[in-house]
Amino acid sequence: MSISLFIDIEVAPDVASDPLLAATLAEVCPVDIYAQRADGTLLVVEPNLDECVLCRLCIDATPPGAVRIRKLYDDGAVL
Protein backbone atom coordinates (compact mmCIF):
# COMPACT_ATOMS: atom_id res chain seq x y z
CA MET A 1 0.00 0.00 0.00
CA SER A 2 1.29 3.39 -1.01
CA ILE A 3 1.87 6.16 1.51
CA SER A 4 1.39 8.87 -1.08
CA LEU A 5 -1.64 11.10 -1.49
CA PHE A 6 -1.43 11.99 -5.16
CA ILE A 7 0.56 9.42 -7.13
CA ASP A 8 1.01 5.66 -7.15
CA ILE A 9 3.49 3.88 -9.37
CA GLU A 10 3.33 0.29 -10.54
CA VAL A 11 6.40 -1.34 -12.09
CA ALA A 12 6.19 -4.70 -13.84
CA PRO A 13 8.02 -7.41 -11.83
CA ASP A 14 10.33 -8.30 -14.74
CA VAL A 15 11.45 -4.67 -14.98
CA ALA A 16 11.86 -4.30 -11.23
CA SER A 17 14.08 -7.37 -11.12
CA ASP A 18 16.28 -6.32 -14.07
CA PRO A 19 19.38 -4.49 -12.76
CA LEU A 20 19.93 -2.61 -16.03
CA LEU A 21 16.37 -1.30 -16.18
CA ALA A 22 16.42 -0.53 -12.45
CA ALA A 23 19.57 1.53 -12.96
CA THR A 24 17.98 3.33 -15.90
CA LEU A 25 14.90 4.25 -13.87
CA ALA A 26 17.05 5.52 -11.00
CA GLU A 27 19.06 7.60 -13.45
CA VAL A 28 16.22 9.21 -15.40
CA CYS A 29 13.92 10.20 -12.53
CA PRO A 30 14.49 13.87 -11.65
CA VAL A 31 12.89 13.51 -8.20
CA ASP A 32 14.51 10.25 -7.03
CA ILE A 33 11.43 8.06 -6.95
CA TYR A 34 13.53 5.09 -8.04
CA ALA A 35 16.67 3.63 -6.49
CA GLN A 36 18.53 0.33 -6.64
CA ARG A 37 18.87 -2.13 -3.82
CA ALA A 38 22.25 -3.73 -3.13
CA ASP A 39 21.24 -6.73 -5.26
CA GLY A 40 20.50 -4.45 -8.25
CA THR A 41 16.72 -4.74 -8.11
CA LEU A 42 14.46 -1.71 -8.18
CA LEU A 43 13.35 0.11 -5.07
CA VAL A 44 10.44 2.55 -5.33
CA VAL A 45 11.15 5.26 -2.77
CA GLU A 46 7.62 5.73 -1.47
CA PRO A 47 8.23 8.98 0.48
CA ASN A 48 9.16 10.57 -2.87
CA LEU A 49 6.08 9.47 -4.82
CA ASP A 50 4.22 12.73 -4.36
CA GLU A 51 7.23 14.59 -5.79
CA CYS A 52 6.43 13.10 -9.21
CA VAL A 53 6.24 15.84 -11.86
CA LEU A 54 4.56 13.57 -14.43
CA CYS A 55 7.49 13.96 -16.81
CA ARG A 56 7.02 10.45 -18.29
CA LEU A 57 10.79 9.81 -18.38
CA CYS A 58 10.34 6.50 -16.52
CA ILE A 59 7.58 5.44 -18.91
CA ASP A 60 9.68 6.31 -21.95
CA ALA A 61 12.78 4.52 -20.57
CA THR A 62 11.09 1.14 -20.17
CA PRO A 63 9.16 -1.27 -22.41
CA PRO A 64 5.55 -0.26 -23.12
CA GLY A 65 3.27 -0.88 -20.16
CA ALA A 66 6.14 -1.65 -17.76
CA VAL A 67 5.63 1.47 -15.63
CA ARG A 68 2.20 2.80 -14.80
CA ILE A 69 1.68 6.09 -13.00
CA ARG A 70 -1.73 6.42 -11.42
CA LYS A 71 -3.08 9.82 -10.41
CA LEU A 72 -4.85 9.13 -7.13
CA TYR A 73 -6.41 12.60 -7.20
CA ASP A 74 -8.07 11.76 -10.53
CA ASP A 75 -9.86 8.54 -9.54
CA GLY A 76 -6.73 6.49 -10.30
CA ALA A 77 -6.41 7.65 -13.91
CA VAL A 78 -3.29 6.26 -15.57
CA LEU A 79 -0.84 8.74 -17.06
Helices and strands as residue ranges (DSSP letters): E 7-11, H 13-16, H 19-28, E 34-36, E 42-44, G 46-51, H 57-60, E 67-71, G 72-74, E 77-78
